[in-house]
Amino acid sequence: MWMQAEYVSLCEGWFHQFRRGLMSDDSWEPLADAMLGVLQNRYMREWWEAGSAPLTREFVSYINERRSQEQGDWRLASSVEVIERAERSD
């Protein structure tokens, strides 16, 4: 679980880069989708909902908003899928 928690921390960093305009929508969206996929795991979801992680309110609000809007069956994209999406956006 600690690896997934570290991934959430990375996602927050990417989120702030995206918000500052340093990352395109096409680059951010697969990462946000993967973040939602991580929260499909029962233990990660419980950890997230406990609110004990040292994350900014802005990031938590954004992810919670996405979760409430997009009640889908999320899965982690493979590396190949992420690369293919990035290449299509160029």
Protein Blocks (a to p, Z undefined) as FASTA:
>chain_A
ZZmmmmmmmmmmmmmmmmnopacfklmmmmmmmmmmmmmpmklmmmmmnopaccdfklmm
mmmmmmmmmcccdddddfklmmmmmmmmZZ
